[in-house]
Amino acid sequence: MSDRNRYSRKAALSLRISEFEVPPMQDLLIVGRKAPIGPEAVRRMAEALSPEQFSLIKIDHPRIEAVLMRNSLMQMLDKDVLMNIILEEAQNMISDSMVLRSELKIAISVEREVDLP
């Protein structure tokens, strides 16, 4: 048996992928039910600053009326998964008259091992 068959050499690779963002808008706006700026005004503002980059998601919640979310986030993760996390975290700090701005970064980490020749 040759030495080549008794030993194997492997390498571990780590790859991180995250979204490339274009200023000036951040990733999320969470709009309270009695906020001074309503969901439609938020949508128009986002469209003027970054056309076709954001979607307005109206929700049925006692304090939160809508969430404006960067479309690329929903391309990386399921919208319902994102909304559940956002609402779970935001509902503890928002009042119905607030608009919260948030940064949401998604990083995908991949590790693989490959056999070396």
N, CA and C atoms as an extended XYZ file, in Angstrom:
351
Properties=species:S:1:pos:R:3:atomname:S:1:resname:S:1:resid:I:1 pbc="F F F"
N         0.849       -1.175        0.000 N   MET     1
C         0.000        0.000        0.000 CA  MET     1
C         0.894        1.236        0.000 C   MET     1
N         0.602        2.158       -0.851 N   SER     2
C         1.448        3.354       -0.927 CA  SER     2
C         1.082        4.350        0.159 C   SER     2
N         2.010        5.259        0.473 N   ASP     3
C         1.748        6.304        1.466 CA  ASP     3
C         0.547        7.148        1.097 C   ASP     3
N         0.309        7.335       -0.160 N   ARG     4
C        -0.812        8.158       -0.619 CA  ARG     4
C        -2.156        7.580       -0.176 C   ARG     4
N        -2.280        6.292       -0.050 N   ASN     5
C        -3.530        5.666        0.360 CA  ASN     5
C        -3.743        5.669        1.875 C   ASN     5
N        -2.689        5.764        2.684 N   ARG     6
C        -2.826        5.757        4.133 CA  ARG     6
C        -3.175        7.134        4.711 C   ARG     6
N        -2.813        8.177        4.058 N   TYR     7
C        -3.027        9.536        4.566 CA  TYR     7
C        -3.961       10.307        3.645 C   TYR     7
N        -4.801       11.118        4.245 N   SER     8
C        -5.586       12.042        3.422 CA  SER     8
C        -5.344       13.455        3.936 C   SER     8
N        -5.335       14.367        3.063 N   ARG     9
C        -5.155       15.775        3.407 CA  ARG     9
C        -6.447       16.495        3.053 C   ARG     9
N        -6.918       17.320        3.973 N   LYS    10
C        -8.152       18.052        3.738 CA  LYS    10
C        -7.943       19.513        4.093 C   LYS    10
N        -8.754       20.352        3.514 N   ALA    11
C        -8.734       21.776        3.830 CA  ALA    11
C       -10.148       22.195        4.202 C   ALA    11
N       -10.292       23.044        5.200 N   ALA    12
C       -11.595       23.584        5.589 CA  ALA    12
C       -11.717       24.979        5.001 C   ALA    12
N       -12.810       25.237        4.332 N   LEU    13
C       -13.057       26.538        3.726 CA  LEU    13
C       -14.166       27.229        4.491 C   LEU    13
N       -14.052       28.507        4.682 N   SER    14
C       -15.096       29.300        5.318 CA  SER    14
C       -15.432       30.454        4.384 C   SER    14
N       -16.688       30.575        4.022 N   LEU    15
C       -17.131       31.593        3.077 CA  LEU    15
C       -18.267       32.378        3.705 C   LEU    15
N       -18.151       33.684        3.779 N   ARG    16
C       -19.214       34.529        4.315 CA  ARG    16
C       -19.725       35.403        3.184 C   ARG    16
N       -21.036       35.431        3.020 N   ILE    17
C       -21.664       36.225        1.970 CA  ILE    17
C       -22.652       37.160        2.641 C   ILE    17
N       -22.572       38.424        2.322 N   SER    18
C       -23.541       39.378        2.853 CA  SER    18
C       -23.965       40.335        1.754 C   SER    18
N       -25.014       41.055        2.030 N   GLU    19
C       -25.611       41.953        1.048 CA  GLU    19
C       -24.735       43.186        0.821 C   GLU    19
N       -24.598       43.607       -0.404 N   PHE    20
C       -23.978       44.876       -0.731 CA  PHE    20
C       -25.074       45.920       -0.703 C   PHE    20
N       -24.924       46.957        0.117 N   GLU    21
C       -26.009       47.912        0.257 CA  GLU    21
C       -25.679       49.244       -0.384 C   GLU    21
N       -26.721       49.881       -0.879 N   VAL    22
C       -26.600       51.196       -1.494 CA  VAL    22
C       -27.210       52.216       -0.541 C   VAL    22
N       -26.477       53.266       -0.137 N   PRO    23
C       -27.044       54.294        0.729 CA  PRO    23
C       -28.106       55.093       -0.021 C   PRO    23
N       -28.961       55.867        0.581 N   PRO    24
C       -28.937       56.264        1.979 CA  PRO    24
C       -29.923       55.508        2.849 C   PRO    24
N       -30.800       54.725        2.299 N   MET    25
C       -31.816       54.048        3.111 CA  MET    25
C       -31.187       52.883        3.850 C   MET    25
N       -31.686       52.662        5.068 N   GLN    26
C       -31.289       51.456        5.769 CA  GLN    26
C       -32.225       50.338        5.355 C   GLN    26
N       -32.270       49.294        6.120 N   ASP    27
C       -32.967       48.092        5.677 CA  ASP    27
C       -34.444       48.045        6.023 C   ASP    27
N       -34.828       48.640        7.163 N   LEU    28
C       -36.212       48.512        7.638 CA  LEU    28
C       -36.710       49.813        8.235 C   LEU    28
N       -37.990       50.066        8.070 N   LEU    29
C       -38.703       51.058        8.860 CA  LEU    29
C       -39.927       50.348        9.412 C   LEU    29
N       -40.137       50.480       10.712 N   ILE    30
C       -41.286       49.867       11.366 CA  ILE    30
C       -42.195       51.015       11.797 C   ILE    30
N       -43.396       51.049       11.245 N   VAL    31
C       -44.281       52.200       11.393 CA  VAL    31
C       -45.389       51.885       12.389 C   VAL    31
N       -45.451       52.690       13.457 N   GLY    32
C       -46.509       52.536       14.448 CA  GLY    32
C       -47.859       53.004       13.911 C   GLY    32
N       -48.937       52.506       14.522 N   ARG    33
C       -50.292       52.824       14.042 CA  ARG    33
C       -50.637       54.309       14.084 C   ARG    33
N       -50.060       55.064       15.047 N   LYS    34
C       -50.339       56.496       15.161 CA  LYS    34
C       -49.081       57.324       14.900 C   LYS    34
N       -48.183       56.819       14.105 N   ALA    35
C       -46.926       57.514       13.814 CA  ALA    35
C       -47.205       58.782       13.010 C   ALA    35
N       -46.360       59.818       13.172 N   PRO    36
C       -46.576       61.059       12.422 CA  PRO    36
C       -46.440       60.899       10.912 C   PRO    36
N       -45.750       59.882       10.471 N   ILE    37
C       -45.664       59.585        9.045 CA  ILE    37
C       -46.284       58.207        8.831 C   ILE    37
N       -47.254       58.145        7.940 N   GLY    38
C       -47.983       56.898        7.719 CA  GLY    38
C       -47.294       55.985        6.718 C   GLY    38
N       -47.816       54.787        6.572 N   PRO    39
C       -47.196       53.807        5.672 CA  PRO    39
C       -47.105       54.272        4.221 C   PRO    39
N       -48.125       54.965        3.736 N   GLU    40
C       -48.089       55.392        2.327 CA  GLU    40
C       -47.026       56.468        2.119 C   GLU    40
N       -46.880       57.384        3.072 N   ALA    41
C       -45.835       58.408        2.973 CA  ALA    41
C       -44.453       57.762        3.055 C   ALA    41
N       -44.307       56.762        3.897 N   VAL    42
C       -43.041       56.033        4.003 CA  VAL    42
C       -42.724       55.341        2.680 C   VAL    42
N       -43.727       54.736        2.077 N   ARG    43
C       -43.516       54.054        0.794 CA  ARG    43
C       -43.085       55.046       -0.290 C   ARG    43
N       -43.758       56.198       -0.363 N   ARG    44
C       -43.411       57.212       -1.365 CA  ARG    44
C       -41.993       57.746       -1.141 C   ARG    44
N       -41.625       57.965        0.129 N   MET    45
C       -40.274       58.439        0.445 CA  MET    45
C       -39.232       57.425       -0.031 C   MET    45
N       -39.469       56.162        0.268 N   ALA    46
C       -38.517       55.118       -0.141 CA  ALA    46
C       -38.433       55.033       -1.660 C   ALA    46
N       -39.561       55.162       -2.328 N   GLU    47
C       -39.577       55.087       -3.794 CA  GLU    47
C       -38.812       56.263       -4.398 C   GLU    47
N       -38.921       57.436       -3.768 N   ALA    48
C       -38.201       58.608       -4.273 CA  ALA    48
C       -36.694       58.473       -4.059 C   ALA    48
N       -36.282       57.906       -2.919 N   LEU    49
C       -34.860       57.792       -2.603 CA  LEU    49
C       -34.196       56.582       -3.258 C   LEU    49
N       -34.902       55.485       -3.293 N   SER    50
C       -34.341       54.235       -3.837 CA  SER    50
C       -35.437       53.496       -4.585 C   SER    50
N       -35.691       53.899       -5.828 N   PRO    51
C       -36.791       53.287       -6.582 CA  PRO    51
C       -36.689       51.763       -6.666 C   PRO    51
N       -37.819       51.113       -6.406 N   GLU    52
C       -37.982       49.657       -6.540 CA  GLU    52
C       -37.056       48.849       -5.633 C   GLU    52
N       -36.569       49.462       -4.560 N   GLN    53
C       -35.676       48.746       -3.645 CA  GLN    53
C       -36.391       48.247       -2.392 C   GLN    53
N       -37.576       48.791       -2.108 N   PHE    54
C       -38.277       48.480       -0.863 CA  PHE    54
C       -39.712       48.048       -1.131 C   PHE    54
N       -40.249       47.262       -0.196 N   SER    55
C       -41.660       46.870       -0.235 CA  SER    55
C       -42.311       47.247        1.084 C   SER    55
N       -43.545       47.718        0.987 N   LEU    56
C       -44.312       48.042        2.179 CA  LEU    56
C       -45.192       46.841        2.522 C   LEU    56
N       -45.077       46.374        3.742 N   ILE    57
C       -45.848       45.216        4.195 CA  ILE    57
C       -46.773       45.686        5.311 C   ILE    57
N       -48.061       45.742        5.032 N   LYS    58
C       -49.025       46.136        6.057 CA  LYS    58
C       -49.356       44.911        6.899 C   LYS    58
N       -49.488       45.135        8.202 N   ILE    59
C       -49.721       44.011        9.098 CA  ILE    59
C       -50.858       44.307       10.055 C   ILE    59
N       -51.397       43.271       10.627 N   ASP    60
C       -52.456       43.382       11.624 CA  ASP    60
C       -51.816       43.189       12.995 C   ASP    60
N       -51.520       44.317       13.661 N   HIS    61
C       -50.840       44.292       14.951 CA  HIS    61
C       -51.382       45.456       15.777 C   HIS    61
N       -51.511       45.323       17.081 N   PRO    62
C       -52.103       46.397       17.880 CA  PRO    62
C       -51.319       47.719       17.838 C   PRO    62
N       -50.004       47.697       17.694 N   ARG    63
C       -49.201       48.930       17.694 CA  ARG    63
C       -48.473       49.204       16.386 C   ARG    63
N       -48.250       48.208       15.587 N   ILE    64
C       -47.469       48.351       14.352 CA  ILE    64
C       -48.407       48.243       13.154 C   ILE    64
N       -48.332       49.255       12.273 N   GLU    65
C       -49.207       49.248       11.103 CA  GLU    65
C       -48.532       48.661        9.871 C   GLU    65
N       -47.242       48.910        9.731 N   ALA    66
C       -46.569       48.424        8.523 CA  ALA    66
C       -45.069       48.342        8.748 C   ALA    66
N       -44.437       47.586        7.874 N   VAL    67
C       -42.970       47.471        7.849 CA  VAL    67
C       -42.532       47.716        6.416 C   VAL    67
N       -41.594       48.636        6.264 N   LEU    68
C       -40.969       48.869        4.963 CA  LEU    68
C       -39.667       48.089        4.963 C   LEU    68
N       -39.515       47.177        4.012 N   MET    69
C       -38.359       46.279        4.037 CA  MET    69
C       -37.642       46.283        2.691 C   MET    69
N       -36.322       46.260        2.758 N   ARG    70
C       -35.507       46.174        1.541 CA  ARG    70
C       -35.817       44.854        0.831 C   ARG    70
N       -36.100       44.935       -0.459 N   ASN    71
C       -36.478       43.740       -1.228 CA  ASN    71
C       -35.394       42.660       -1.231 C   ASN    71
N       -34.147       43.075       -1.231 N   SER    72
C       -33.074       42.076       -1.312 CA  SER    72
C       -33.045       41.167       -0.088 C   SER    72
N       -33.533       41.672        1.055 N   LEU    73
C       -33.587       40.819        2.246 CA  LEU    73
C       -34.556       39.661        2.033 C   LEU    73
N       -35.674       39.969        1.367 N   MET    74
C       -36.684       38.930        1.132 CA  MET    74
C       -36.263       37.963        0.034 C   MET    74
N       -35.232       38.339       -0.708 N   GLN    75
C       -34.692       37.401       -1.698 CA  GLN    75
C       -33.734       36.420       -1.038 C   GLN    75
N       -33.181       36.837        0.113 N   MET    76
C       -32.235       35.966        0.807 CA  MET    76
C       -32.929       35.049        1.806 C   MET    76
N       -33.984       35.552        2.467 N   LEU    77
C       -34.725       34.763        3.452 CA  LEU    77
C       -36.216       34.943        3.223 C   LEU    77
N       -36.998       33.970        3.645 N   ASP    78
C       -38.441       34.003        3.508 CA  ASP    78
C       -39.030       35.215        4.238 C   ASP    78
N       -39.958       35.912        3.583 N   LYS    79
C       -40.566       37.113        4.163 CA  LYS    79
C       -41.210       36.819        5.510 C   LYS    79
N       -41.931       35.714        5.646 N   ASP    80
C       -42.600       35.392        6.908 CA  ASP    80
C       -41.598       35.143        8.039 C   ASP    80
N       -40.496       34.511        7.723 N   VAL    81
C       -39.450       34.291        8.735 CA  VAL    81
C       -38.899       35.630        9.207 C   VAL    81
N       -38.595       36.515        8.254 N   LEU    82
C       -38.084       37.838        8.612 CA  LEU    82
C       -39.101       38.628        9.424 C   LEU    82
N       -40.357       38.627        8.982 N   MET    83
C       -41.390       39.412        9.673 CA  MET    83
C       -41.595       38.904       11.099 C   MET    83
N       -41.601       37.615       11.294 N   ASN    84
C       -41.764       37.074       12.652 CA  ASN    84
C       -40.652       37.553       13.581 C   ASN    84
N       -39.431       37.557       13.101 N   ILE    85
C       -38.299       38.007       13.919 CA  ILE    85
C       -38.396       39.510       14.173 C   ILE    85
N       -38.694       40.267       13.143 N   ILE    86
C       -38.784       41.733       13.279 CA  ILE    86
C       -39.879       42.104       14.274 C   ILE    86
N       -41.048       41.517       14.124 N   LEU    87
C       -42.163       41.850       15.024 CA  LEU    87
C       -41.865       41.405       16.449 C   LEU    87
N       -41.280       40.249       16.608 N   GLU    88
C       -40.952       39.756       17.941 CA  GLU    88
C       -40.005       40.714       18.667 C   GLU    88
N       -39.032       41.249       17.967 N   GLU    89
C       -38.075       42.157       18.592 CA  GLU    89
C       -38.627       43.576       18.719 C   GLU    89
N       -39.333       44.062       17.704 N   ALA    90
C       -39.796       45.456       17.697 CA  ALA    90
C       -40.961       45.701       18.642 C   ALA    90
N       -41.830       44.727       18.822 N   GLN    91
C       -43.025       44.966       19.632 CA  GLN    91
C       -42.706       45.261       21.086 C   GLN    91
N       -41.531       44.903       21.548 N   ASN    92
C       -41.146       45.179       22.932 CA  ASN    92
C       -40.611       46.597       23.130 C   ASN    92
N       -40.325       47.300       22.032 N   MET    93
C       -39.755       48.637       22.189 CA  MET    93
C       -40.532       49.733       21.477 C   MET    93
N       -41.495       49.388       20.644 N   ILE    94
C       -42.204       50.399       19.866 CA  ILE    94
C       -43.503       50.794       20.557 C   ILE    94
N       -43.830       52.109       20.442 N   SER    95
C       -45.167       52.554       20.821 CA  SER    95
C       -45.912       52.808       19.515 C   SER    95
N       -47.221       53.001       19.607 N   ASP    96
C       -47.981       53.159       18.371 CA  ASP    96
C       -47.702       54.480       17.659 C   ASP    96
N       -46.978       55.424       18.293 N   SER    97
C       -46.674       56.700       17.642 CA  SER    97
C       -45.230       56.772       17.118 C   SER    97
N       -44.520       55.686       17.155 N   MET    98
C       -43.105       55.681       16.754 CA  MET    98
C       -42.898       55.105       15.361 C   MET    98
N       -41.772       55.514       14.767 N   VAL    99
C       -41.251       54.875       13.556 CA  VAL    99
C       -39.835       54.436       13.901 C   VAL    99
N       -39.584       53.156       13.826 N   LEU   100
C       -38.253       52.629       14.129 CA  LEU   100
C       -37.506       52.346       12.833 C   LEU   100
N       -36.247       52.716       12.827 N   ARG   101
C       -35.374       52.404       11.701 CA  ARG   101
C       -34.453       51.282       12.143 C   ARG   101
N       -34.217       50.347       11.288 N   SER   102
C       -33.392       49.216       11.685 CA  SER   102
C       -32.458       48.798       10.559 C   SER   102
N       -31.354       48.279       10.985 N   GLU   103
C       -30.399       47.685       10.045 CA  GLU   103
C       -30.499       46.179       10.210 C   GLU   103
N       -30.641       45.481        9.150 N   LEU   104
C       -30.747       44.024        9.218 CA  LEU   104
C       -29.740       43.431        8.238 C   LEU   104
N       -28.761       42.780        8.753 N   LYS   105
C       -27.737       42.172        7.913 CA  LYS   105
C       -27.899       40.656        7.921 C   LYS   105
N       -27.846       40.085        6.788 N   ILE   106
C       -27.899       38.629        6.666 CA  ILE   106
C       -26.553       38.172        6.137 C   ILE   106
N       -25.928       37.321        6.870 N   ALA   107
C       -24.661       36.759        6.430 CA  ALA   107
C       -24.813       35.247        6.336 C   ALA   107
N       -24.463       34.719        5.229 N   ILE   108
C       -24.548       33.274        5.023 CA  ILE   108
C       -23.143       32.709        5.158 C   ILE   108
N       -23.021       31.734        6.001 N   SER   109
C       -21.726       31.127        6.241 CA  SER   109
C       -21.738       29.696        5.708 C   SER   109
N       -20.770       29.370        4.932 N   VAL   110
C       -20.674       28.032        4.350 CA  VAL   110
C       -19.306       27.456        4.692 C   VAL   110
N       -19.298       26.262        5.187 N   GLU   111
C       -18.033       25.575        5.422 CA  GLU   111
C       -18.057       24.247        4.693 C   GLU   111
N       -17.021       23.965        4.005 N   ARG   112
C       -16.930       22.699        3.278 CA  ARG   112
C       -15.537       22.127        3.435 C   ARG   112
N       -15.469       20.856        3.370 N   GLU   113
C       -14.179       20.188        3.337 CA  GLU   113
C       -14.035       19.522        1.990 C   GLU   113
N       -12.881       19.649        1.441 N   VAL   114
C       -12.619       18.994        0.168 CA  VAL   114
C       -11.357       18.161        0.306 C   VAL   114
N       -11.322       17.105       -0.411 N   ASP   115
C       -10.114       16.279       -0.428 CA  ASP   115
C        -9.050       16.952       -1.283 C   ASP   115
N        -7.847       16.957       -0.788 N   LEU   116
C        -6.738       17.496       -1.569 CA  LEU   116
C        -6.089       16.369       -2.358 C   LEU   116
N        -5.614       16.713       -3.511 N   PRO   117
C        -4.996       15.656       -4.331 CA  PRO   117
C        -3.691       15.164       -3.729 C   PRO   117
